[in-house]
Amino acid sequence: MQQVAKDDERVRLLRTIPGVGAVTASAIIASIGDGHQFKNGREFAAWLGLTPANKSSGGKEKLGRITKMGDKYLRQLLVVGMISLVRQTRSHPERASKWLTSLLERKPARVATFAIANKTARIVWAMLTRNEPYSPCAAV
């Protein structure tokens, strides 16, 4: 697995994202390829089941729980990677992004974990479709 991760350029590209390792990156590449079948990053995140259910009616917007629709394995890999990132942030807050530390101050850890997983899925889609490296400044 490590050798395949080293050989594939797209896997190496995705591994630069914090919380995404060789297994997660390889699984994403194997499942979606270059990501062009999705219109945007939100559509990819919704396909993974990382977006809240929309229960709007009569002009009132109501967002429900995370849908958990879509690819359970990929969602699980992303969430586990983000749990690791949250733990690293708690033990070494000086190394983490300001956005992540402020999110953890405002929200419970589990809610923040899924928010980070959602954001990471969108970053993955953008990186694959544009073939650009990860940029922490653009992600915040």
C-alpha positions in Angstrom: 0.0 0.0 0.0 2.8 2.4 0.9 4.5 1.7 -2.5 1.3 2.4 -4.4 0.9 5.6 -2.4 4.4 6.7 -3.3 4.0 5.9 -7.0 0.7 7.6 -7.7 1.0 11.4 -8.0 -2.6 12.1 -7.0 -2.2 10.0 -3.8 0.9 12.0 -2.9 -1.0 15.2 -3.6 -3.8 14.3 -1.2 -1.4 13.1 1.5 -0.3 16.7 2.0 -3.7 17.5 3.6 -3.5 17.3 7.4 -5.3 14.1 8.6 -5.2 12.4 5.2 -2.9 9.4 5.1 -1.9 6.8 2.5 -5.0 4.6 3.1 -7.5 7.4 2.9 -5.9 9.0 -0.2 -5.7 5.7 -2.0 -9.3 4.9 -1.2 -10.5 8.3 -2.4 -8.5 7.9 -5.7 -9.8 4.4 -6.2 -13.4 5.5 -5.6 -13.7 8.8 -7.4 -10.6 9.1 -9.6 -10.2 12.7 -10.7 -13.5 13.9 -9.1 -14.9 15.5 -12.3 -18.2 13.5 -11.9 -19.1 16.0 -9.1 -20.2 19.5 -9.9 -18.5 21.0 -6.8 -17.0 20.2 -3.5 -20.3 20.3 -1.7 -21.8 17.7 -4.0 -18.8 15.4 -3.2 -19.2 16.0 0.5 -22.9 15.3 0.2 -22.1 12.1 -1.7 -19.9 11.0 1.2 -22.7 11.9 3.7 -20.9 14.7 5.4 -23.5 17.5 4.9 -26.6 18.2 7.0 -30.0 17.2 5.9 -32.0 20.2 4.5 -35.5 20.3 6.0 -36.6 23.7 4.7 -40.2 24.6 4.1 -42.1 27.9 3.6 -39.0 30.0 3.4 -37.6 28.8 6.7 -34.2 27.1 6.4 -33.7 24.2 8.8 -30.6 22.1 8.7 -30.8 18.7 10.3 -28.3 16.0 11.3 -25.5 14.7 9.1 -27.2 12.5 6.5 -24.7 9.6 6.6 -25.8 8.8 3.0 -23.2 7.7 0.5 -19.9 5.9 0.8 -19.6 4.7 4.4 -16.0 3.6 4.1 -14.6 6.9 2.8 -16.6 8.9 5.3 -15.3 6.7 8.1 -11.7 7.2 6.9 -12.1 10.9 6.7 -13.7 11.2 10.1 -11.0 9.0 11.8 -8.3 11.2 10.2 -10.0 14.3 11.5 -10.4 12.8 15.0 -6.6 12.4 14.9 -6.2 16.0 13.8 -8.5 17.2 16.7 -6.4 15.3 19.2 -3.2 16.7 17.8 -4.7 20.2 18.0 -5.7 19.7 21.6 -2.2 18.5 22.6 -0.3 21.0 20.5 -2.5 24.1 19.8 0.5 26.1 18.6 0.9 23.8 15.5 -2.8 23.9 14.5 -4.6 26.4 12.2 -6.3 29.3 13.8 -9.6 28.3 12.1 -9.5 24.8 13.8 -8.6 26.1 17.2 -11.4 28.7 17.1 -13.8 26.0 15.9 -12.9 23.8 18.8 -13.5 26.7 21.2 -17.0 27.3 19.9 -18.2 23.7 19.2 -18.1 20.3 20.8 -15.3 18.1 19.6 -17.6 15.7 17.7 -19.4 18.5 15.9 -16.1 20.1 15.0 -14.7 16.7 13.8 -17.5 16.4 11.2 -17.2 20.0 10.2 -13.5 19.5 9.5 -14.2 16.3 7.6 -16.7 18.2 5.5 -14.2 20.9 4.8 -11.5 18.3 4.0 -13.8 16.5 1.5 -14.3 19.9 -0.3 -10.5 20.5 -0.3 -9.9 17.0 -1.7 -12.4 17.6 -4.5 -10.7 21.0 -5.3 -7.2 19.5 -5.3 -8.2 16.6 -7.6 -10.2 18.6 -10.1 -7.6 21.5 -10.3 -4.5 19.3 -9.8 -3.1 21.8 -7.4 -1.2 21.2 -4.2 -2.6 21.8 -0.7 -2.3 25.3 0.5 -3.1 25.9 4.2 -3.7 29.6 3.6 -6.3 29.0 1.0 -8.0 26.4 3.2 -8.7 28.8 6.1 
